[in-house]
Amino acid sequence: MESNAEASRRIGDDATRQEVLKVHQGYVAASIACDADLLAQVWDPDPSDVHFALSGHTYQGLAHLQQIYGYYRPQLEIDVPCEAFDEDVEVADDVAWVTCSRFGSTRWVGQTPPPLADGPQLYRSTEIMVRGAGGWQVVHSHFSPISQEPRPGDI
């Protein structure tokens, strides 16, 4: 028997799920290019929104994210553009979340120490979106590495 929570997550019809997926894809594209203008099209402007970066740092609000994109853009060369896969979209009324895995490869060309190791990276992300008058926008994202090691306890 399906719980009410499971049923409510399926309220989003395919068209709604496609709208959310389109915003997710815009966010992936903005992230790949460190494009602050493209980011502004998909990220909610509320200054309390939070991004947990793969580097382990926290960025709060669109302006903060745009600032770090501007910092990274000239110092990062993309060897393999980031590709999202295993995407899962869930919708509950005016809130949606997307989970996925990502793969890409970058090289640091900046003069300061690199925030992440160069080369291929396999990681995962979660994006939370809300639907407002202007459509769906990202309000939170969280990135973390994917371990290639066996799980503790072989679980």
C-alpha positions in Angstrom: 0.0 0.0 0.0 1.3 3.4 -1.0 1.7 6.0 1.8 0.3 9.5 1.5 3.8 10.9 1.2 4.6 8.6 -1.7 1.4 9.5 -3.4 1.9 13.3 -3.0 5.4 13.0 -4.5 3.7 11.7 -7.6 1.3 14.6 -8.0 3.7 16.3 -10.4 2.6 15.3 -13.9 5.1 14.6 -16.6 4.9 18.2 -17.9 5.8 19.5 -14.4 8.6 17.1 -14.0 9.9 18.2 -17.4 9.8 21.9 -16.3 11.9 21.0 -13.2 14.3 19.0 -15.3 14.7 21.9 -17.7 15.7 24.2 -14.7 18.1 21.4 -13.5 19.7 21.3 -16.9 20.1 25.1 -16.9 21.8 24.8 -13.5 24.1 22.2 -14.8 25.0 24.4 -17.8 25.6 27.4 -15.6 27.8 25.3 -13.4 29.8 23.9 -16.2 30.6 27.3 -17.7 30.7 29.2 -14.3 28.2 31.5 -16.1 26.8 33.9 -13.5 24.2 35.3 -15.9 22.8 31.8 -16.8 22.8 31.0 -13.0 20.6 34.0 -12.4 18.0 32.5 -14.8 17.6 29.4 -12.6 18.6 30.3 -9.1 16.1 32.1 -6.8 17.3 35.6 -5.7 16.5 35.1 -2.0 19.7 35.9 -0.1 19.0 33.1 2.4 19.3 30.3 -0.2 22.3 28.1 0.3 24.7 26.2 -1.9 27.0 23.5 -0.4 30.0 23.3 -2.8 32.0 20.2 -3.7 35.0 22.1 -2.2 33.3 21.9 1.2 32.5 25.6 1.3 29.1 27.2 1.8 27.8 30.0 -0.4 24.7 31.9 0.6 22.5 33.8 -1.9 22.7 34.3 -5.6 25.1 37.2 -5.3 27.6 35.1 -3.4 27.3 32.3 -6.0 27.8 34.7 -8.8 30.9 36.0 -7.1 32.5 32.6 -6.8 31.6 31.8 -10.4 33.3 35.0 -11.5 36.4 34.0 -9.5 36.5 30.4 -10.9 35.7 31.2 -14.5 39.1 32.5 -15.7 41.1 30.1 -13.5 39.5 26.8 -14.5 39.9 24.9 -17.7 37.4 22.3 -18.6 38.9 19.1 -20.0 35.6 17.1 -19.9 32.4 19.1 -19.5 30.3 18.0 -16.6 27.6 15.5 -17.5 24.7 14.7 -15.2 23.3 11.2 -15.2 21.0 9.0 -13.1 18.7 12.0 -12.7 15.7 11.6 -10.5 13.0 14.2 -10.2 10.4 14.3 -7.4 7.7 16.9 -7.1 5.4 17.6 -4.1 3.1 20.5 -4.8 5.3 23.6 -5.2 8.6 22.0 -4.1 10.7 19.7 -6.2 14.1 18.0 -5.8 16.5 16.6 -8.3 19.2 14.1 -7.4 21.8 13.0 -9.8 25.4 11.9 -10.3 27.8 14.0 -12.3 31.1 13.4 -14.0 33.6 16.0 -15.4 37.2 16.9 -15.5 38.8 20.3 -14.9 42.3 21.7 -14.6 43.2 24.7 -12.4 45.2 27.3 -14.3 45.0 30.0 -11.6 47.9 31.4 -9.6 46.4 30.4 -6.2 46.2 26.8 -4.8 43.4 24.9 -6.5 40.2 24.4 -4.4 39.9 20.8 -5.8 42.2 18.3 -7.2 42.7 18.5 -11.0 41.4 15.7 -13.2 38.3 13.6 -13.4 35.7 13.9 -10.7 32.7 11.8 -10.0 30.2 13.4 -7.6 26.5 13.7 -6.8 24.2 16.6 -6.3 20.8 17.4 -4.8 18.9 20.5 -5.9 15.8 21.8 -4.1 13.5 24.0 -6.2 10.4 26.0 -5.4 7.7 27.1 -7.8 6.8 30.7 -7.6 5.0 33.2 -9.9 8.0 33.1 -12.3 8.2 29.3 -12.4 10.7 26.9 -10.9 13.9 28.1 -9.3 16.7 26.5 -7.4 16.8 27.5 -3.7 19.4 24.9 -2.4 22.0 22.7 -3.9 24.4 20.3 -2.3 27.4 18.6 -3.9 29.6 15.7 -2.5 32.1 13.2 -3.9 31.1 9.7 -4.9 33.3 7.1 -3.3 34.6 4.3 -5.5 35.6 2.4 -2.4 33.6 -0.6 -1.0 30.9 0.5 1.5 31.7 -0.1 5.2 30.4 -3.4 6.2 29.8 -4.3 2.6 26.3 -2.7 2.9 
